[in-house]
Amino acid sequence: MSFWKDLPQPIVGLAPMDGVTDAAFRFITSRHGRPDVLFTEFTAVERIVRGHDPDLIDLRYSDIERPVVAQVFGVDPHSFYQIAHIVCELGFDGLDINMGCPAKNVAQGGAGAGLIRTPGLARTILRRTRQGVFDWAAGQRLEAVGLPEAALSAIRRRIRRPAGGPVPPRKAIPVSVKTRLGYDEVIVEDWIRHLLCESPAAISLHGRTLTQQYRGAADWKAIAKAAEIARGSGTLLLGNGDLCSTQAIVERIKESGVNGVLLGRVALGNPWIFTSREAIRNAICTGSALSADPQVSAAQKLAVALEHAQIYEMLRGSKSFQGIRKYLAAYARGFPNASELRQRLVRIDSCSQLESVLAPAACV
């Protein structure tokens, strides 16, 4: 049974974002916001099946995040068959195939949004991924799918085993897709029909083409067309793009008829946006008025910023601390003299420095 079918609708989840939705960010978002579903950053299937350990690190997660979905990208169908075994073995709740990344180094190689130009290959990848999930659930071992020893060793180090008691039975996990309206033009109706032929559990649709990148306004009328096509198919259709407030979320869900939404940039420095998900559902179901976005004190924001930095440092190590800076700057939004505070935050190199910077700001 797919966890997607058990989620309350409309679903309000955290979108996968390259360079953003790492393990620390997802943990903080789960602890303080509790989105209905979360996705990892996208990870290259071909690198993982070769045993590239840094890529496996990107697939770390904690149980507080469940349901948590591993997102992957690539072009080789057999690698997707192999990665399905790996994702299942690592205990994820679902597997999502990225068919929407607009980055030049990804799309020009045919992966991400590049797959929109090769619908036959996209369908083959979906079929091979799902077959890998089914074969793993039927008992096939990692050793049987042609992984090199380097990959097997790296994966074994990261497999989560239950502490005592019997090993839980294997069960198939759902396969989903995240994509865009098209490559250089909107072809969403034909493209969605192609994907629906393979019956993914869910399709998350960003309301722009690849060539738009993140420019211009997301086209929610096109998303609405996709939702209409998917209705009754058994595949959930989620919208994504320009959802900057709870009011915008309600309006977009009502006008498009999607089964839910994925929130992206609005969640940076703002895990509390997800605490409104029940109010959003109630406003849509009953037509009642929606209260304002959650109000969070400066002290609470900065306390969570410090907690985020501490978790990041614990997971990544002090040498990688600079990577937390972009998150910290997002927590400073809405503060008096926010620009000055951000300038200080993007220069810190340790949690101790961060505490010194945050102490006076928390008193504002």
C-alpha positions in Angstrom: 0.0 0.0 0.0 1.5 3.4 -1.0 1.9 5.9 1.8 0.7 8.5 -0.7 -2.8 7.2 -0.4 -2.8 7.6 3.4 -1.8 11.3 3.4 -4.5 13.8 4.2 -5.4 15.9 1.2 -4.6 18.4 0.0 -1.0 17.4 0.7 1.4 20.0 1.9 5.0 18.8 1.5 8.6 20.0 1.3 9.9 20.1 -2.3 13.3 18.7 -3.1 15.8 21.5 -3.7 19.4 20.8 -4.8 21.9 22.2 -2.3 19.1 22.9 0.2 17.1 19.9 1.4 20.0 18.1 3.0 19.7 16.0 6.2 20.0 18.9 8.6 17.5 21.1 6.8 15.0 18.2 6.6 15.4 17.4 10.3 14.8 21.0 11.3 11.8 21.3 9.0 10.4 18.1 10.4 10.9 19.0 14.0 9.4 22.5 13.8 7.0 22.2 10.9 6.0 18.6 10.2 5.3 18.7 6.4 3.2 15.8 5.1 6.1 14.4 3.1 9.7 15.3 2.5 12.2 14.6 -0.3 16.0 14.4 -0.3 18.2 16.5 -2.6 18.4 14.8 -5.9 21.3 12.3 -6.2 23.0 10.8 -9.3 22.1 7.2 -9.8 25.1 6.3 -11.8 27.5 7.6 -9.1 25.8 5.7 -6.3 25.7 2.4 -8.1 29.5 2.8 -8.6 29.9 3.2 -4.9 30.6 6.9 -4.6 30.3 7.4 -0.9 29.7 11.2 -0.7 26.6 10.7 -2.8 25.3 8.1 -0.4 25.9 10.6 2.4 23.2 12.7 0.8 20.7 9.9 1.4 21.0 10.1 5.2 17.7 10.7 7.0 16.1 10.4 10.4 12.9 8.7 11.4 11.4 12.1 12.4 11.2 12.9 8.6 8.9 10.1 7.7 7.4 9.7 5.2 10.7 10.5 3.5 11.4 10.0 -0.2 14.8 9.6 -1.9 15.0 11.6 -5.1 17.5 10.5 -7.8 18.4 11.5 -11.4 20.2 9.9 -14.3 19.7 8.4 -17.8 20.6 4.8 -17.6 17.6 2.5 -17.1 19.7 -0.3 -15.6 21.2 2.0 -13.0 17.7 3.0 -12.0 16.9 -0.7 -11.6 19.9 -1.0 -9.3 19.1 2.2 -7.4 15.6 1.0 -6.6 17.2 -1.9 -4.7 19.5 0.5 -2.8 16.8 3.0 -1.9 14.5 0.1 -0.6 17.4 -1.4 1.3 18.1 2.0 3.0 14.6 2.0 4.3 13.1 5.0 2.4 9.3 5.3 2.2 9.4 6.2 -1.5 11.6 6.8 -4.6 11.2 9.9 -6.7 12.7 10.4 -10.2 13.8 13.9 -11.0 12.6 14.8 -14.5 12.6 18.5 -13.9 16.1 19.8 -12.9 17.0 22.7 -15.3 20.7 22.8 -14.5 22.7 22.8 -17.7 25.1 20.1 -16.6 22.2 17.8 -15.8 19.7 18.5 -18.6 22.2 18.7 -21.4 23.3 15.1 -20.5 19.7 14.0 -20.9 18.8 13.7 -17.2 16.5 15.9 -15.1 14.3 18.1 -17.4 16.2 16.7 -20.4 14.0 13.6 -20.1 11.1 15.6 -21.3 12.6 15.5 -24.7 12.9 11.7 -24.6 9.5 10.4 -23.4 10.3 6.9 -24.4 13.4 6.8 -22.3 11.5 8.4 -19.4 8.9 5.7 -19.5 11.6 3.0 -19.7 13.3 4.5 -16.6 10.0 4.5 -14.7 9.3 0.8 -15.7 12.8 -0.3 -14.7 12.7 1.5 -11.4 9.4 0.0 -10.5 10.6 -3.4 -11.5 13.7 -3.0 -9.3 11.3 -2.2 -6.4 9.2 -5.2 -7.0 12.2 -7.6 -7.4 13.7 -6.3 -4.1 10.3 -6.8 -2.4 10.2 -10.3 -3.7 13.6 -11.0 -2.0 16.3 -10.2 -4.5 19.5 -9.3 -2.8 21.8 -6.4 -3.6 24.6 -8.8 -4.6 22.4 -10.1 -7.4 22.0 -6.8 -9.4 25.5 -6.3 -10.6 26.8 -3.7 -8.1 30.6 -3.5 -7.7 32.1 -4.4 -4.4 32.9 -0.8 -3.7 29.2 0.1 -4.0 28.1 -2.9 -1.9 30.6 -2.0 0.9 29.5 1.7 0.9 25.8 0.7 1.0 26.2 -1.8 3.8 27.8 0.9 6.0 24.6 2.9 5.7 21.8 0.3 5.9 19.6 0.9 8.9 19.0 -2.3 10.8 16.4 -2.7 13.6 17.9 -3.0 17.1 16.9 -6.5 18.1 13.8 -8.3 17.0 12.9 -9.7 13.6 13.8 -8.0 10.4 10.7 -6.3 9.0 9.2 -7.9 5.9 10.0 -6.4 2.6 7.4 -4.4 0.9 7.3 -2.4 -2.4 7.7 1.4 -2.1 5.9 3.8 -4.4 7.7 5.4 -7.3 6.9 9.1 -8.2 8.2 11.8 -10.6 9.0 15.5 -10.2 9.0 17.4 -13.5 8.2 20.6 -15.4 5.7 21.9 -18.0 8.1 21.3 -20.8 11.6 21.8 -22.1 11.5 25.0 -24.2 7.7 25.2 -24.6 4.7 24.1 -22.6 3.8 20.6 -23.6 2.4 19.6 -20.3 -0.8 17.8 -21.6 1.1 15.3 -23.8 3.9 15.0 -21.3 1.7 14.1 -18.4 -0.2 11.6 -20.5 3.1 9.9 -21.3 4.0 9.7 -17.6 0.5 8.4 -16.7 1.0 5.4 -19.0 3.5 4.1 -16.4 1.2 4.8 -13.4 3.5 6.6 -11.0 2.2 7.0 -7.5 2.5 10.8 -7.8 3.6 13.5 -10.2 4.9 16.8 -8.7 4.8 19.5 -11.4 6.7 22.8 -11.3 4.9 25.5 -13.2 7.7 26.5 -15.5 9.6 25.1 -18.5 13.3 24.2 -18.4 14.3 27.3 -20.4 12.4 29.5 -17.9 14.5 28.2 -15.1 13.0 30.1 -12.1 12.2 33.2 -14.1 8.7 34.6 -14.6 5.5 33.5 -12.9 4.7 29.8 -12.4 1.8 28.8 -14.8 -0.9 27.4 -12.5 -3.4 27.2 -15.4 -1.1 24.7 -17.0 -0.8 22.8 -13.7 -4.6 22.8 -13.5 -4.8 21.1 -17.0 -2.4 18.5 -15.8 -4.5 17.9 -12.6 -7.6 17.4 -14.8 -5.8 14.9 -17.0 -4.5 13.0 -13.9 -7.9 13.0 -12.1 -9.2 9.5 -11.7 -6.0 7.8 -13.0 -4.8 6.7 -9.5 -1.8 9.1 -9.8 -1.7 12.1 -7.5 -0.9 15.5 -9.0 1.0 18.0 -6.9 1.7 21.6 -7.9 4.9 23.6 -7.2 5.9 27.2 -7.8 5.5 30.7 -6.4 3.8 29.5 -3.2 4.9 32.3 -0.9 2.2 32.3 1.8 -0.6 30.2 3.2 -3.2 32.3 1.4 -1.4 31.7 -1.9 -1.4 28.0 -1.2 -5.2 27.9 -0.6 -5.9 30.0 -3.7 -3.7 27.8 -6.0 -5.1 24.5 -4.7 -8.7 25.8 -5.2 -8.1 27.1 -8.7 -6.1 24.2 -10.0 -7.7 21.1 -8.4 -4.4 19.6 -7.5 -4.1 16.9 -4.8 -1.6 19.0 -2.9 1.5 21.2 -3.2 5.2 21.1 -2.5 6.7 24.2 -0.9 10.2 25.2 -1.9 12.0 28.5 -1.2 9.3 29.8 1.2 10.4 27.1 3.6 14.0 28.4 3.8 14.4 29.8 7.3 10.7 29.2 7.8 9.8 25.6 8.8 6.8 27.0 10.6 5.0 27.5 7.3 4.0 23.8 7.5 2.3 24.2 10.8 -0.6 25.8 8.8 -1.3 22.6 6.8 -4.4 21.7 8.8 -5.7 25.2 8.6 -5.1 25.1 4.9 -7.1 21.9 4.5 -9.9 23.2 6.7 -10.1 26.5 4.7 -10.4 24.5 1.4 -12.9 21.9 2.7 -15.2 24.3 4.6 -14.6 27.6 2.8 -13.7 29.2 6.2 -11.3 32.1 6.5 -7.6 31.4 6.7 -5.6 33.0 9.5 -2.4 34.8 8.8 0.9 32.9 8.3 2.3 31.6 11.6 3.9 34.3 13.7 7.2 33.4 15.2 9.2 35.6 17.6 12.7 36.8 16.8 14.1 34.8 19.8 12.4 31.6 18.5 13.8 32.1 15.0 17.3 32.6 16.2 17.1 29.6 18.6 16.1 27.4 15.7 18.9 29.0 13.5 21.4 28.0 16.1 19.9 24.5 16.4 20.1 24.1 12.6 23.8 25.1 12.6 24.6 22.7 15.4 23.0 19.8 13.6 24.7 20.8 10.3 28.1 20.9 12.0 27.4 17.5 13.7 26.5 15.9 10.4 29.0 17.7 8.1 31.9 18.5 10.4 33.4 21.9 11.2 35.4 22.1 8.0 32.1 22.3 6.0 30.5 24.9 8.3 30.4 27.6 5.5 27.7 25.6 3.9 25.2 26.6 6.7 25.5 30.3 5.9 22.8 30.5 3.2 20.3 28.9 5.7 21.2 31.3 8.5 20.7 34.4 6.2 17.1 33.1 5.5 16.3 33.0 9.2 17.1 36.8 9.4 14.2 37.8 7.1 11.9 40.3 8.7 14.3 41.5 11.4 15.1 45.1 12.0 18.4 45.9 10.3 18.1 42.4 8.6 20.6 43.3 5.9 23.3 44.1 8.5 22.5 40.9 10.4 22.7 38.8 7.2 26.1 40.3 6.4 27.4 39.1 9.7 25.8 35.7 9.4 27.4 34.9 6.0 30.9 35.4 7.5 30.7 33.1 10.5 32.8 29.9 10.7 31.6 28.1 13.8 28.7 27.7 16.1 30.5 29.7 18.8 30.8 32.6 16.5 27.1 32.2 15.6 26.1 32.4 19.3 28.0 35.7 19.6 26.2 37.2 16.6 22.8 35.9 17.6 22.8 36.9 21.3 22.2 40.7 20.8 19.9 40.1 17.8 17.6 37.9 19.9 17.0 40.8 22.3 15.7 43.1 19.5 
